[in-house]
Amino acid sequence: LVNLCLNADHAIGVRTGHIHVTLDRTHIAVPCGDENGIAVSGGNNTGDTVTLINGYIPAGDYARIRVEDDGEGMTRDTAVRIFEPFFTTRDVGSGTGLGLAALQGIMQDGGGGI
């Protein structure tokens, strides 16, 4: 969670912005995602919401944590790469690109998704 908030802070940059963290319950009625990759929707235009489902998420009840910011957003091309180990949008020396890759592994090992 801290890593996601730090990423949100980085996305906002030097300007004033907001980071919203919410926790709620959700029910997934139909399994979604793909065991072999990332499903992406949206993000075709600047400012669009990009929804990623990384891995397979079976139907069921889940706790959902959302981390949202009002940073500049990311392109669809960037979005599909964010879970690749060592991929980063930061300057050299400012990030290893391992945070989201590690989080993905932890979530999947626990039977969840991101």
QUIHUTA-V176978 format. One record per backbone hydrogen bond with DSSP energy under -0.5 kcal/mol. CO is the residue of the C=O (numbers start at 1). NH is the residue of the N-H. Records with the same first field share a line. If there is no record, write none. Layout:
CO = NH  NH
//
This chain:
1 = 5
2 = 6
3 = 7
4 = 8
5 = 9
6 = 10
7 = 11
8 = 12
9 = 13
11 = 72
12 = 15
18 = 70
20 = 68
22 = 66
24 = 64
26 = 62
27 = 29
28 = 60
32 = 57
34 = 37
37 = 34  55
39 = 53
41 = 51
43 = 76
45 = 48
49 = 43  51
50 = 52
51 = 41
52 = 54
53 = 39  55
54 = 114
55 = 34
56 = 58
57 = 32
60 = 28
62 = 26
64 = 24  66
66 = 22  68
68 = 20
75 = 79
76 = 80
78 = 81  82
79 = 82
81 = 84
84 = 87
91 = 94
97 = 86  87
98 = 102
99 = 103
100 = 104
101 = 105
102 = 106
103 = 107
104 = 108
105 = 109
106 = 110
107 = 112
108 = 111
//
